[in-house]
């Protein structure tokens, strides 16, 4: 595949579609539950994590250029408004980003796609901060 073909493909296609995206989201939440360094963000999520897993999967599907499952179910994501009840500072932002980076490595997301996604994730996660620190 040449660079023009790669640029025309969506991140959803590049990651491997629905199956690979679900694997990524599941690994993300598995790490959140298993690793003590993610306890801060884990505490913000309900138990069990089933609804959180689905919502992130549906959101990322559309965000990455695949089916817009989140919007079909809930309308516009309004990410910042939906996250305002949760205290998000730099530590929580960084935990989320580290957890996602680890999950992408574990499921074998290609390195250049990881870098591209982490840049976008950082911008969004940084914008989500609603507390000092």
N, C-alpha and C positions, 0 to 999 in steps of 0.2 A: 504494500500500500504506500502510495506517495503522500507527501505532506498535505497536498490539497484535499485528498480523499479523507485523511485523518481529521482535518479541520472541519470538514463538512459533517462528520459523524458527531452525534450528540454524546455527552458524557454518559448518558444512560446506555447507549449502544457500546461505547468504549469499555464500560465496566463489565458488560456482559448481560445486560437486560435484567429482567425481574428476578431471576434465580440468584444471580450474583449480588444484586442490590439487597435482597432479603438476607442473604448470608452476611453481608456487611453489617446491616442493621442489627441482626441477631448477635453477631460477635461484639458489636459496640455495647449492647445492653448486657451481654454476658460478662464482659470486662468490667462494666460499671458495678455489677453485683459482686464480682469476685475479688477485685483489686482494692485494697484499703485506700490507695491514693485517690480514688474516685468517690469516696464516702460522702463528700460534700454535695456533689451533684446527685448521687443516688438518693440522698435524703429528700430531695425535691420531687421525687417521682413516686407514684402510687405503687402499692403492692397488691397483686402481682404487676409486672411490667407489660403485660399483654397489650393494653390499650396504647401505651407509650411506644412500644415496638411498631404497632400498626400505623400510628400517626406519623412517626418519623419515616417509615417506609413509604407511605402514601405521599408525604410531602416531598421526600427526596426524589421519588419517581418523576413527578412533574418538574421539580427544580432542575433535574438533570436532563430534561428533554424527553422523558417518557410519558406514559399516561398520567393525566392530571387527576389522580384519584383523590387527593386531599381536597382540592377545590370542588370536585364533583360532590363530595360528602358534606363539606363544611363551608364552602365559599372561600373568599380571600383569606389567606393564612393569617394576616395581621400578627406577625410573629412577635413584635415588640409588645403589643397590647396583650396578647395571650400570655406573655411571660412576666408582665409587670408584677403579679402577686409574689413572684419568687425573687429573693435577694440575689442578684447576679452582679458580682464584682469581678475584678481581674482574676482572682483565684478560681472562681467557678468557670469563667470563660476558658482559662488555661486547662482546667481539668477536662472540660468537654472536648477541647481541641486535642489534648493528649490522648484521650480515650478513642477518639475517632481516628487519629493518626495510627495508633496501635492496631485498631480493628482493620484499617485498610492494609497495613503491612501483613497482618495475620491471614487475611483472605486473598492476598496476592494481587492487589490492585497495582497495575503497572505504574512505575515510579513517576513518569511524567504526568500521568493522570492524578496521582496522589498530590503532586506539587500544585497542579492547577486547582484541584478541589480544596486543598488546604488554604490556598490564598483566598478563595471565596468564602470558605468556612470562617476564616479569621475575620474578614470584613463583617460578616453577619454576626458572629459571636461578640465581636467588640462593640458593635452597635446595640447589642442586647443588654449590655451592662446598664444597670439602673441603680447601682450603689457605688459609693466611693471605695477606693481600695483596689 
